[in-house]
């Protein structure tokens, strides 16, 4: 007959699980397979406005900085987007992988292209870049005066 060891008493702190529970949904998620990517116009329902960027980014979700997307692995049901940073020698090191349903990835890709090619975004980007260029020109030192060089007999 074996005896069980008593469980150690906890000090009130509970160690977090390695695999957090999946989020619960109050209603079924909308199907993304039949959801077409919006190609023009406002993607929001009529009468609604876009929430400011600071309010759209959750503060309690881990963020990872990436210099660029290293790879995209497409699958029938899900795809993986591999993000990376430059390690100082020109090589890239993976820092994160996002797994997303392939249908959702296609919708996101269409939305990114639509948003980045919208005339208002293009104009705003050109305006902001123009401001940055003006600041760079203002900060640049004046061009060095060209000094005459000594000519030698070989130069003639």
C-alpha positions as CSV (number, residue, x, y, z in Angstrom):
1,X,0.0,0.0,0.0
2,X,1.4,3.4,-1.0
3,X,0.8,6.6,0.8
4,X,0.3,9.9,-1.0
5,X,2.5,12.8,-0.2
6,X,0.6,15.8,1.0
7,X,0.5,18.8,-1.4
8,X,2.7,21.7,-0.2
9,X,0.8,24.6,1.1
10,X,0.6,27.6,-1.2
11,X,1.6,31.0,0.0
12,X,-1.3,32.7,-1.8
13,X,0.6,33.2,-5.1
14,X,-0.5,30.9,-7.9
15,X,1.9,30.1,-10.6
16,X,0.5,31.1,-14.0
17,X,-0.2,28.3,-16.4
18,X,2.1,27.9,-19.4
19,X,-1.0,27.6,-21.6
20,X,-3.5,30.3,-20.7
21,X,-7.1,29.3,-21.3
22,X,-8.6,30.2,-24.6
23,X,-10.8,33.3,-24.6
24,X,-14.5,32.7,-24.2
25,X,-16.9,34.1,-26.7
26,X,-20.4,35.2,-25.9
27,X,-21.6,34.6,-29.4
28,X,-20.2,32.6,-32.4
29,X,-17.6,34.3,-34.4
30,X,-18.6,35.5,-37.9
31,X,-17.3,33.3,-40.7
32,X,-14.3,34.8,-42.5
33,X,-14.5,32.4,-45.4
34,X,-17.4,34.2,-47.0
35,X,-16.5,37.6,-45.8
36,X,-15.2,39.6,-48.8
37,X,-12.4,42.1,-48.3
38,X,-13.6,45.7,-48.6
39,X,-12.1,47.2,-51.7
40,X,-13.3,50.8,-51.5
41,X,-15.2,53.1,-49.3
42,X,-15.4,53.1,-45.5
43,X,-15.0,49.7,-43.9
44,X,-17.0,50.8,-40.9
45,X,-20.8,50.6,-40.7
46,X,-22.7,53.8,-41.5
47,X,-22.7,56.3,-38.7
48,X,-19.6,54.8,-36.9
49,X,-16.2,56.5,-36.7
50,X,-12.8,55.0,-36.3
51,X,-11.5,54.9,-32.7
52,X,-8.2,56.8,-32.2
53,X,-5.1,54.7,-32.6
54,X,-4.1,54.9,-29.0
55,X,-7.5,53.4,-28.0
56,X,-7.3,50.7,-30.6
57,X,-4.1,49.1,-29.3
58,X,-4.7,47.0,-26.2
59,X,-2.3,47.7,-23.4
60,X,-2.5,44.2,-21.7
61,X,-1.4,42.3,-24.8
62,X,2.3,41.5,-25.3
63,X,3.8,43.5,-28.2
64,X,6.9,42.6,-30.2
65,X,8.9,45.0,-32.3
66,X,9.9,43.8,-35.7
67,X,11.9,45.4,-38.5
68,X,10.1,43.4,-41.1
69,X,8.2,40.3,-42.0
70,X,10.8,37.5,-42.6
71,X,8.5,34.9,-44.1
72,X,4.8,34.0,-44.6
73,X,3.9,30.3,-44.6
74,X,0.5,29.8,-46.3
75,X,-1.6,26.9,-45.3
76,X,-5.1,25.7,-46.3
77,X,-6.7,26.7,-43.0
78,X,-4.1,28.8,-41.2
79,X,-1.0,30.8,-42.2
80,X,2.0,31.9,-40.2
81,X,3.6,35.3,-40.5
82,X,7.2,35.3,-39.1
83,X,8.5,38.7,-37.8
84,X,12.1,39.5,-37.4
85,X,14.7,42.1,-36.5
86,X,18.1,42.9,-37.9
87,X,20.8,41.6,-35.5
88,X,23.4,44.2,-36.3
89,X,25.3,42.2,-38.9
90,X,22.7,42.5,-41.6
91,X,21.1,39.1,-40.8
92,X,17.6,38.8,-39.6
93,X,16.5,37.0,-36.4
94,X,12.9,35.9,-35.8
95,X,11.2,37.5,-32.9
96,X,7.7,36.4,-33.2
97,X,5.2,34.3,-35.2
98,X,1.5,35.2,-35.8
99,X,-0.8,32.4,-36.7
100,X,-4.0,33.6,-38.4
101,X,-6.7,31.9,-40.5
102,X,-5.6,32.1,-44.1
103,X,-9.0,33.7,-45.1
104,X,-8.5,36.4,-42.5
105,X,-4.9,37.0,-43.7
106,X,-6.2,37.6,-47.2
107,X,-8.7,40.1,-45.9
108,X,-6.0,41.9,-43.8
109,X,-3.7,42.0,-46.9
110,X,-6.5,43.6,-49.0
111,X,-7.3,46.1,-46.3
112,X,-3.6,47.1,-45.9
113,X,-3.2,47.6,-49.7
114,X,-6.5,49.6,-49.8
115,X,-5.6,51.8,-46.8
116,X,-2.0,52.5,-47.9
117,X,-3.0,53.4,-51.4
118,X,-5.9,55.7,-50.4
119,X,-5.4,59.2,-51.6
120,X,-5.8,60.7,-48.1
121,X,-3.1,58.4,-46.7
122,X,-0.7,59.1,-49.6
123,X,-1.2,62.8,-49.2
124,X,-0.7,62.7,-45.5
125,X,2.4,60.6,-45.8
126,X,3.9,62.9,-48.4
127,X,3.1,65.9,-46.2
128,X,4.7,64.2,-43.1
129,X,7.8,63.1,-45.1
130,X,8.1,66.6,-46.5
131,X,8.2,68.0,-43.0
132,X,10.9,65.5,-42.0
133,X,12.9,66.4,-45.0
134,X,12.6,70.1,-44.1
135,X,13.8,69.4,-40.6
136,X,16.7,67.4,-41.9
137,X,17.7,70.3,-44.2
138,X,17.4,72.8,-41.3
139,X,19.6,70.6,-39.1
140,X,22.3,69.9,-41.8
141,X,25.5,71.9,-41.4
142,X,26.3,74.4,-44.2
143,X,28.2,72.9,-47.1
144,X,31.9,73.1,-46.6
145,X,33.6,75.8,-48.7
146,X,35.7,74.3,-51.5
147,X,39.3,75.2,-50.9
148,X,41.7,75.5,-53.7
149,X,44.1,72.6,-53.9
150,X,47.8,73.0,-54.5
151,X,48.6,72.0,-58.0
152,X,51.7,70.1,-58.7
153,X,53.6,69.7,-61.8
154,X,52.2,66.2,-62.2
155,X,48.6,67.6,-62.4
156,X,49.5,69.8,-65.4
